[in-house]
Amino acid sequence: MANLRTTSAAILLVTLALAGPPARAEIKGDAIRIGVLTDMNGVFATAMGPGSVEAARMAAEEFGGKINGKPIEILQADHQNKPDLAASLARKWFSEGVQAIADGGSSGAALAVQELVRGNGKIFLVSGAGANQLTDEACAPTSVQWTQDAYSTATAVVSGIMQTSKEPWFFITGDYAFGHSIEATARARIGELGGKVAGSVKAQLGTPDYSSFLLQAQSSGAKILAINVAGDNATAIKQAEEFGLAAQGMKIVPMSFQNVDIAAVGLKATRGDLIVTSFFEDVSPAARKFSDAFYARRKAMPSQIQAGVYSAVRHYLQAIKDTDSDDSATVMAKMKVTPVSDAYTPKGHIREDQRMVHDLYLVQVKTPEESKGPWDFVKLVATIPPDQAFRPLDRSKCGLVGK
């Protein structure tokens, strides 16, 4: 028996010697290519667009523009908020060796790209799109929703407002995926807190005149007007100010608002508004350093979406460096076990539903007198931890949960 064991061990050693050392992970592409697919010239371009491209470049520069000898290339394309064009551009990129797509732009476009990566296993780092479906029933194993989403935004805004007011709401909602997600989530939370919705109306993206919608809100009996038209927020809020709705006792609540929107509307029209954001420049020294560097390039502070693009691309590149691989499954596995800690968030992580969870911040827009200068727009009201901010996993419809 002893001789049999010795012979078996010898055979195993010979087999291993002939087979050689185990295969080493490697970056197989001639370059690491990341495509920033977004709205470059339309209504979302200020919050995403060229600023998202710049943020991705800043992330690449932190690695010296290359990883293990392979250059990092940042590409860009404008999907014009058209889902079919987004899918076509993504398909072309993947055929040309792009390993990952960042931003994604509007929710309809992002959902179209996510369907594509579900089939080909490429990486999709979603920052612009906020539709709940991206990490719910439409989740995909190599796609991560990084920045905002309708559930966290709407739940936090409604909860904050209804701490002091139980008056009825009226919604002016963008007639697209993100707008629908925001209103549905907000209605559910309003109901949970004992509130009522007096009515709602749908607005097409790019609507120039909100007067008829504002008149409907005015006549509805509502005391809280939810402006839920991401991309057109500045237009709608300016016109609500012109209508004098706040002076008549109606509270104007922007459901999805960013620093770039405040810059467009001005502090006079937005002063006192409560806003939920995942990033602002004074949340930490690291955030301030990144924001100042971004400002030096763009002459504007980064939006939360642009800061999210930087964070997502940086985390992706770090995973490639750590694994010395550009294989999507290998890289995504590393991304999921590695905490996210950077200028965007000090303590994030990717959940099993592919939602990157992190702190959110309830901030209040300063008055013109409180502001100390350009881009000094908000003050912190409360930090919302991930377990309170994001949809609980036991409510998830994502097929990856529990697997």
N, C-alpha and C positions, 0 to 999 in steps of 0.2 A: 504493500500500500504506500509506504514511504517513497519507493522508487517511482510509483505512478504519479505521486504529487510532484516529485522533482522533475520528472519528464514533462508534465503539464506546464509547470512554471517555465521551463526552458523554452517550450514551444511558444508560450505567450510572449516571452522576451524577444524571441526571434521575429515573431509577427509584428510586434511594435517597432522593432528596428527597421524592418523592411518597409513598414508603412510611413516611417519618418515622423517628424514632430507634428503635433496637431496644427491644422490650418489656422493661420493668424488672420484676425480681422483686418480689413484694409478698406481704405477709401477707393472705390473702384472707378469712380468718375474722374475725368481729367481735371475737373474743377468742382467746387461746391457751389451750386447755382440755386439761388433763392429768388423767386419771382414775387414782386409786390403787385398784387392784382387789386385795383381799387377804383374809386371814382376820382379821376384826375382833373376834371374840368367842370363837373356838375355841382348840384346842391350840397353834396357831402365833401367836396374837395378841400374845404378849409379845415375840417376836422380830421380828414384822412389824407388822400391825395399825395401831393408832392412832399408833405410833411412826414407821411408814413414811409416814403422812400428814403428820406433823409435819416429817419430814425433807424431804419434797417442798416443803412450805411454806417451809422455811428456804432451799431452793435458789431458789424464786421471789422471795423477799425480797431476795436478793442482786442482783436486777435491778430493784429498786424496785417490784416488783409489776406491771411492764408492759414491753413491748418495742416500740419505735417507735410508741408511742401506743396499742398494743393491750394490754388488761389480761390478766394471767395468772390463770387460774382453776384451783384444785386441787379436784377432786371426789373423793369416796370412796364405796366400795361393798363390801359383805361377800358374798363368794361361798360362804361356809360350807364351803369345800373340796369343792364339788360342780362337776365339770367342765361339766355341762349348764347350771347356773346361771351359771357364769363366762362361758360363751359367750353366753348370753342377755343378761347385763348389758353385756358388751362390745359386742354388736350394737346394743343400745339406745343406748349412749353414742355410738357412731360415727354413728348416724342423727341424733343431736342435736348434732353438730359437735365432738365430742371428737377431737383430732388424735393423741393418744398415750395409752397406758396404761402405768403403772409398777407395779413390784413383781411382781404375778402370783400371789403366794402359793404354795400347794403345787404340786407338779409336774404332777399330773393336771389341775388347773385351768389351769395355764399352757400346757400342751400343747394344750388345747382352744382357748384364745385364740389361740395361735400359728397354728393351722389357719385361724382366721378372718382374721388379718392377712395370711396368705399369699395370700388371695384378694382382699382389698381394699386392700392396700398401705399400711395405717396403721402407725404406729410402736408397737413393743412393747418396753419396757425391763424385762427380766426381772431381778429381784434375789432374790426369795424362793426360786424353784424351782431345784433343782440337778440334775435328771435329765439324763444325758448326751445324750439324744436331741435336746434343744433346740438344740444346735449340732452335732449329728451328722446322722443320717438325716432328722430333722424340721426342719432349719434353714430359716430364711425370710429373704429379703433385707432386710426392714425390722424384724427382731426381733434384739435383742442380749442375750446372756446376760452379765450384768454382774458378779455377785458370786461366788457359790460354784458348784461343780459336783461331781458324784460322782467323776469321774476324778481331779481334782486333790486333793480331800479324802482319798479312800481311798488313793490311791497314796502321798501324803506320810505319812499316819498309819502305814500298814503298813511303809513304808521306815524310818521313825523307830523303831518298836517292834522291828523285826527286826535292827536294828544290834546289839542286846544280847540278843535272845532268839529262838531258833528252835523254841520249843515250839509244839504244835498249838493251833489256834484253834477257837472255837465262836461262832456268830453268832446273836444274837437280832435279827431283822430286821423292820422295819415292812413290812407287806404292801401296799405302794404303790410308785409308779414310782421315787421317789428312793431308797427303801430297797433295791429290787431293783438299781438302778444301783450303789449303794455296795457291796453284797455282791459283785456280779459283778466289779467292778473290783478290789476287795480280794482276792478269790480268785485272780484272774489274777496280781496282784503277789506274793501269797504263794507261788504256784507258781513264778514267775520266780526268787524268792529261795531256793527249796529248802525251803519250809515246807509244812505240811499243815493241812487243815481237818478237825477231828474230827466236825463236825456243824453243823446250823443248824435254826432253827425260825422260823416266821413269826408275827408278832403283829399283830392288827388295831389301827388307829389308835384311841386312846382306851382301850386296855386298862388296867383299874385294878389287876389283880393279876398279877404276873409270877412268882409262886412256882413254878408248874409248869414254866415255861421255865427258871428258875434251877436247878431240880432236874435237868432234862435236861442242862444245861450242866455241872453238878457231876458227874454220872455218866458224862459222855462221855470223860473222861480228858484234856480240854483244859486248858491252863494259861493261855490268854489268852481272855478273854470279850469279844467285840466287841458293845457295846451300840449297835445301829443302828436306833434308833426315834425319829428326829427328831420333836419334838412331845411325846413321852412320855419323853424321856431322864431328866428329873428323877425321875419315878416309878420307872423301872427301876433307876437307880443307887442311889437311896435304899434300895430293897428288896434290892439286891445287897449293900449295906453291912450291912443288918439280918441277912442270911443269913450274914454273916461270911466271904464268899468270899475276900476279900483276905487275911484272917488265915489262911485255909487254903492260901494260896500261889497263888491264881488272880489274874492281873493283869486288872483291869477297864479296858477301852479304849473310851471314847466315840468313835464314828466321826464324828459330826457334832455338835459341841458349841459353845456360844457363851457369852459372858459372862452373859447372862440365865439360862442353865441353871445356871451355877456359883452365881449369886445364889440360885436356887431350891433347890439341893441343899446348898450350904455347902462351905467349904474342907475340913472334916474328912473328908467322903466323897470328895472329888475331888483332894485334895492329891497332887502328884507326877504327875498325869495329863498326858500329852502331847496337845496339841490343835493342829489346823491352823486358822488363821483368816486372813482377808484384811484384818482391821482390828482394832486395839485402841488405846485412847486415848493411850497413851504411845509409839506408834511414831514420832511426829513432833510438832513444835510445832503444825503445822496441825491434826493429828488431835486433839491435846489442846484446842485452842481451839474446834474444832467440837463436841467431846464435852462440854465444859463448858457451851457455849451450849445444847446439846440437853438436858443435865441440868437446867439452869435452867427449862426448859419442862416436862420429863417426870418429873423427880425420879428418873431412871434413866439410866445410860449407854447410848448407842446400840449396838445389836447390829451385827454386820457387815452384815446384810441392810439395816437401816435406814440405815447409812452409805452402802451401795451405792445405795439409792434416791436419797439426796441427790446423790450423784455423777452418776448417770445422768440425773436430771432437770436438773441444772445443765449438763451437757454438751449435752443436747438444746436447752435454752434458749439456750445460747451459739451453737449452730449456727444457730438461727433468727435471732438477732441479727446474726450475721456474714453471712448470706445474704439477710436481710430477706424470708424466705419461710417459709411453713408447708407447702409441698409436701413430702410424705414422702421422695420420691426425692432431691430437692435437699438436704434437711436431713440425710438419712442419709449421702449422699456427703460432705458437709462434716464430719460426725461421724467418719467413717472416716479422713479425712486429717488430722484435728486430734488431737494427743496429748492424753491425759487427764492432767491435773495439778491436783490439788485436795487437800482434807483426807483423802480416802479413799485415794488413791494418787498418788505424785509422778510416776510414769512408766508410764502405761498406754496401750494402743492397741487398736483393734478390728481383729481379723484378718478374713481373707476368709471364714472359717466363721462369722462373727458372734459370736465369743467375744471379750469384752474381756479382754485378758491383762494381768496385773500381778503384782507380788510377792505371795507368800504368806508366812506366818510360822508356824514351828513354835514353840509356846510351851508352857511347863510351868506347871501350876497351883501357886501358892505354898502353903506350909503356913500355918496360922493364925498362927504366930509370925513368919513372913516378911512377912505382909500389914501394910501401914501404915495401913489404914483401909478403909471401905466402897468396894467396886468396885476395890480394888487386888488383883487376882486372879492375874495371870499375869506371867511373866518370859520374855523372848525367849531362845530356844535357837538358832534359825537362821533366816536369811532365804532363802527359796526363790525363785530368779529364774523369770520366766515360761517360759523354754525348758525348765526342769526341772519346773515345776509343772503345766503344762497338756498335754492330749493333743496329740502331734505331728500336724501337718497331714497327713503322709504316711499316718497311720492313720485319717484322717477319711473318713466316708461322706457328708459334706455335699456336695450337688450344686453348691454355689457355689464350691468350691475349684478353682482352676485356670482359672476363667472370667473 
